Amino acid sequence: MIEVRRAGIGDVEAVREIGLKTWPVAYGGLASEEFVVDGLAQWWSPEVVERGIRNGITLVAAEGDRLVGMVGLGREGDSWVMWKLYVLPDHQGQGIGRALLDAAVAALPEGTPELLLDVLVANEKAVGFYRAYGFGNPARTPDRDLGDELMWMSLDLQRA
């Protein structure tokens, strides 16, 4: 049985472990080894994970005492952005990602108009998952150039 709950500071290492195990699988063959190594160092350090738990919304999916997935949201300008949504490879395809995304949307402040995310264009599996959930092209995005490898997607929460 999977339980989705708010992450606490005591979850930092387990959340990091999800990233360290999932990133190489998620981006293997889609991005350079340098992208994976740099991303792990930049986005999955203990300090960054702890900051996300303290300052944003980080939810975890637990199977008993083991964390098997996580989602992290934060602010960029006046927008809410989903920075991370990862499920351990051996737990994918069981509805955990959708449960985390449902809980993330529910955890946003009331009246939030949309949820943004950026995704690797080449990651067709992730893009398909988000489109099936209802994400589409955003009407507006934060003022940050993603380059050619990443794209913004948006979930209209006024319709959802």
Secondary structure, 3 states (H helix, E strand, C coil): CEEEEECCHHHHHHHHHHHHHHHHHHHECCECHHHHHHHHHHHCCHHHHHHHHHHCEEEEEEECCEEEEEEEEEEECCEEEEEEEEECHHHCCCCHHHHHHHHHHHHCCCCCCEEEEEEECCCHHHHHHHHHHCCECCCCCCCCCCCCCEEEEEEECCCC
